[in-house]
Amino acid sequence: MTLPSIGLISHGTSSAEGRRVIEALASAVSEDLHCRGLVVEVMLGHVDVQHPDVAEVLSALPRDAPVILVPLLLSPGYHVHVDLAEAVRAAGGADGRTEPGADRPEASGRAESRDIRLTPTLGPDPRLARILAEHLPNLEDEDQVVLAAAGSSDDRANDACLEMAESLADELSRPVVAGFHAGGGDRLGEIVEQKRGSGARVVLSSYLLAPGFFQDLTSTLISDSRDILGPPLLHDGVETPPLLVDVVRDRIISAL
């Protein structure tokens, strides 16, 4: 079997901490995959803000071996179904979409054919709920837990977040609702205000991969209050969660 090269594709961020922890995740994944003899090369890229972008990653990776792109994204929204899919097709991939039975695009105007495989996103996955639960403080009976997500214009991404809220509820054995900063889902700010109206403490579980704009935005919702905001899945001061490395590796193995 010809070993593949891997492109780990994050969103990209201007946050210094966010860049550090994403790079640490990529390093941990690379070490894991090389130790298992599963890959030739691992390269980190981004769909926005940072370079290399997806096209640059695909250009740099060997053309004579399979390339597996793993979106280091939590939900399958616009960046997956449009940005990544178009980049795969432009580079000669047969199909950039991940849905079973998707129609193959027209070949005209594309680069010479390459074996490029795009995996599902990291979430939804019950293992992410386990990490999120570990990031929360000891909960009191009256606490109201809310999964704080960025939100998307793509309902498929928001539905994936709702599924993650259910997984976190199972993990915590208590109700969890999902709130969104943007997109078509229930607004996070409105949910926080509603929960506060009952006199309860609101505990926000940050469903973000790394610190950055949306973590800062969520933090403003609990300023000058007794509410609590958990850290994202990745953050400074802690080791990259082994469970997260497991999720990435499983996405890759499923594409082999």
C-alpha positions as CSV (number, residue, x, y, z in Angstrom):
1,M,0.0,0.0,0.0
2,T,1.3,3.5,-0.9
3,L,1.3,5.5,2.2
4,P,-0.6,8.8,2.0
5,S,0.4,12.4,2.9
6,I,-1.9,14.3,5.3
7,G,-3.1,17.8,5.1
8,L,-4.5,19.0,8.5
9,I,-6.7,22.0,7.6
10,S,-7.7,24.4,10.4
11,H,-9.9,27.5,10.1
12,G,-7.0,29.8,10.9
13,T,-6.8,32.5,13.5
14,S,-5.1,35.7,14.5
15,S,-4.9,34.6,18.1
16,A,-1.3,33.8,19.2
17,E,-2.6,31.2,21.7
18,G,-4.9,29.7,19.1
19,R,-2.0,29.3,16.6
20,R,0.2,27.7,19.3
21,V,-2.4,25.1,20.3
22,I,-3.4,24.2,16.8
23,E,0.3,23.7,15.9
24,A,0.7,21.6,19.0
25,L,-2.3,19.4,17.9
26,A,-0.7,19.0,14.4
27,S,2.6,18.1,16.0
28,A,0.9,15.5,18.2
29,V,-1.0,14.0,15.3
30,S,2.1,13.9,13.1
31,E,4.1,12.1,15.8
32,D,1.3,9.6,16.4
33,L,0.9,8.8,12.7
34,H,4.6,8.5,12.0
35,C,5.1,6.2,15.0
36,R,2.3,3.9,13.6
37,G,3.8,4.0,10.1
38,L,0.6,5.3,8.6
39,V,1.8,8.3,6.6
40,V,4.7,9.8,4.6
41,E,4.2,13.5,5.5
42,V,1.9,15.7,7.6
43,M,1.4,19.3,6.8
44,L,-0.8,22.0,8.5
45,G,-2.8,24.4,6.5
46,H,-5.8,26.8,6.9
47,V,-8.9,27.8,5.1
48,D,-8.7,31.4,6.2
49,V,-6.5,34.1,7.9
50,Q,-3.2,32.1,7.8
51,H,-0.9,30.5,5.3
52,P,-0.4,28.0,3.8
53,D,-3.9,27.8,2.5
54,V,-5.5,24.6,1.1
55,A,-4.2,25.2,-2.4
56,E,-0.7,25.7,-1.1
57,V,-0.8,22.5,1.0
58,L,-2.1,20.5,-2.0
59,S,0.6,21.9,-4.2
60,A,3.4,21.1,-1.7
61,L,2.3,17.5,-1.0
62,P,3.5,14.7,-3.3
63,R,1.3,14.2,-6.4
64,D,2.2,10.5,-6.9
65,A,0.6,9.3,-3.6
66,P,-2.8,9.7,-2.0
67,V,-3.5,12.9,-0.1
68,I,-5.9,12.9,2.8
69,L,-7.3,16.3,4.0
70,V,-8.6,16.4,7.5
71,P,-10.7,19.4,8.4
72,L,-9.7,20.5,11.9
73,L,-13.2,21.9,12.2
74,L,-15.9,20.9,14.6
75,S,-18.9,21.0,12.2
76,P,-19.5,20.5,8.5
77,G,-20.4,24.0,7.3
78,Y,-19.5,26.3,4.5
79,H,-15.7,25.8,4.8
80,V,-16.1,22.1,4.2
81,H,-18.9,22.0,1.6
82,V,-17.6,24.9,-0.4
83,D,-14.1,26.1,0.3
84,L,-12.5,22.7,0.9
85,A,-14.6,20.9,-1.7
86,E,-13.7,23.5,-4.4
87,A,-10.0,23.4,-3.5
88,V,-10.0,19.6,-3.9
89,R,-11.7,19.8,-7.3
90,A,-9.4,22.5,-8.4
91,A,-6.3,20.4,-7.5
92,G,-7.6,17.4,-9.5
93,G,-9.5,15.5,-6.8
94,A,-12.4,13.5,-8.2
95,D,-14.9,14.7,-5.6
96,G,-14.4,17.2,-2.8
97,R,-17.6,16.4,-1.0
98,T,-18.1,14.0,1.9
99,E,-21.7,13.0,1.5
100,P,-22.3,9.4,0.4
101,G,-23.6,9.3,-3.2
102,A,-22.6,12.8,-4.1
103,D,-22.5,13.4,-7.9
104,R,-19.1,13.7,-9.4
105,P,-18.3,17.2,-10.7
106,E,-17.4,17.9,-14.3
107,A,-13.8,17.4,-15.1
108,S,-13.4,20.4,-17.4
109,G,-11.1,23.2,-16.2
110,R,-9.6,21.1,-13.4
111,A,-6.0,20.1,-12.8
112,E,-4.7,16.6,-13.8
113,S,-6.4,14.0,-11.7
114,R,-5.1,13.2,-8.2
115,D,-6.1,10.9,-5.4
116,I,-7.3,13.5,-2.8
117,R,-9.6,12.4,-0.1
118,L,-11.5,14.7,2.2
119,T,-12.6,13.3,5.6
120,P,-15.5,14.3,7.8
121,T,-15.0,17.0,10.4
122,L,-13.9,16.3,13.9
123,G,-17.4,16.6,15.3
124,P,-19.9,15.5,16.1
125,D,-18.1,12.8,18.1
126,P,-18.9,11.6,21.7
127,R,-15.2,11.8,22.5
128,L,-15.3,15.5,22.1
129,A,-18.1,15.6,24.7
130,R,-15.8,13.8,27.1
131,I,-13.1,16.4,26.7
132,L,-15.6,19.3,27.1
133,A,-17.0,17.7,30.3
134,E,-13.4,17.5,31.7
135,H,-13.0,21.2,31.1
136,L,-16.0,22.1,33.3
137,P,-15.9,22.9,37.0
138,N,-17.7,20.8,39.6
139,L,-21.4,21.5,38.8
140,E,-24.0,22.4,41.3
141,D,-27.5,21.0,41.0
142,E,-29.0,24.3,39.9
143,D,-26.4,25.1,37.3
144,Q,-27.6,25.5,33.7
145,V,-25.2,24.2,31.1
146,V,-25.1,25.7,27.7
147,L,-23.0,24.5,24.7
148,A,-21.6,27.7,23.3
149,A,-21.0,27.4,19.5
150,A,-20.0,29.8,16.8
151,G,-22.9,29.0,14.6
152,S,-23.1,28.7,10.8
153,S,-25.3,29.7,7.8
154,D,-25.3,26.0,7.0
155,D,-28.0,24.1,8.9
156,R,-25.9,20.9,8.7
157,A,-23.2,22.5,10.9
158,N,-25.8,23.7,13.4
159,D,-27.5,20.3,13.5
160,A,-24.1,18.8,14.3
161,C,-23.7,21.2,17.2
162,L,-27.2,20.2,18.5
163,E,-26.0,16.5,18.4
164,M,-22.9,17.5,20.4
165,A,-25.1,19.2,23.0
166,E,-27.0,15.8,23.3
167,S,-23.7,14.0,23.7
168,L,-22.5,16.4,26.4
169,A,-25.9,16.0,28.2
170,D,-25.3,12.2,28.2
171,E,-21.8,12.7,29.5
172,L,-22.9,15.0,32.3
173,S,-26.2,13.3,33.0
174,R,-28.1,16.6,32.9
175,P,-29.8,18.8,30.3
176,V,-27.6,20.8,27.9
177,V,-28.9,23.3,25.3
178,A,-26.9,24.7,22.4
179,G,-26.6,28.4,21.7
180,F,-25.0,30.1,18.7
181,H,-23.3,33.4,18.1
182,A,-24.3,33.4,14.4
183,G,-26.3,31.5,11.8
184,G,-29.8,30.1,12.1
185,G,-29.7,28.5,15.6
186,D,-30.9,29.9,18.9
187,R,-28.9,33.0,19.9
188,L,-26.4,32.3,22.7
189,G,-26.9,35.7,24.3
190,E,-30.6,35.2,24.5
191,I,-30.2,31.8,26.1
192,V,-27.8,33.1,28.7
193,E,-30.2,35.9,29.7
194,Q,-33.1,33.4,29.9
195,K,-31.2,31.1,32.1
196,R,-30.1,33.9,34.4
197,G,-33.7,34.9,34.8
198,S,-34.3,31.8,36.8
199,G,-31.6,32.8,39.2
200,A,-29.3,29.9,38.2
201,R,-25.6,30.1,37.4
202,V,-25.0,29.6,33.7
203,V,-22.0,27.4,32.8
204,L,-20.9,27.8,29.3
205,S,-19.1,24.9,27.6
206,S,-17.0,26.4,24.8
207,Y,-17.5,24.3,21.7
208,L,-14.5,25.7,19.9
209,L,-11.3,24.0,18.9
210,A,-9.0,26.8,20.1
211,P,-9.0,30.3,21.6
212,G,-9.7,33.2,19.3
213,F,-12.5,35.6,18.2
214,F,-15.4,33.5,19.3
215,Q,-13.9,32.6,22.7
216,D,-13.4,36.3,23.4
217,L,-16.9,37.1,22.3
218,T,-18.3,34.4,24.5
219,S,-16.3,35.7,27.4
220,T,-18.0,39.1,27.1
221,L,-21.3,37.4,27.8
222,I,-20.3,36.5,31.3
223,S,-18.3,39.5,32.3
224,D,-19.3,41.0,35.7
225,S,-21.4,37.9,36.5
226,R,-21.0,34.7,38.5
227,D,-21.4,32.6,35.3
228,I,-18.6,30.4,34.1
229,L,-17.0,29.8,30.7
230,G,-15.0,26.7,30.1
231,P,-12.0,26.7,27.8
232,P,-12.0,25.5,24.3
233,L,-11.0,21.9,23.4
234,L,-7.4,23.2,23.0
235,H,-5.8,25.9,25.2
236,D,-2.5,26.9,26.7
237,G,-1.2,25.2,29.8
238,V,-2.5,21.7,29.1
239,E,-1.3,18.8,26.9
240,T,-3.1,18.2,23.6
241,P,-5.9,15.8,24.6
242,P,-5.0,12.3,23.5
243,L,-8.7,11.7,22.7
244,L,-8.6,14.5,20.2
245,V,-5.5,12.9,18.5
246,D,-7.5,9.6,18.4
247,V,-10.4,11.4,16.6
248,V,-8.1,12.8,14.0
249,R,-6.3,9.5,13.5
250,D,-9.7,7.7,13.1
251,R,-10.8,10.2,10.4
252,I,-7.6,9.4,8.5
253,I,-7.9,5.6,8.9
254,S,-11.5,5.8,7.6
255,A,-10.2,7.4,4.4
256,L,-7.5,4.8,3.7
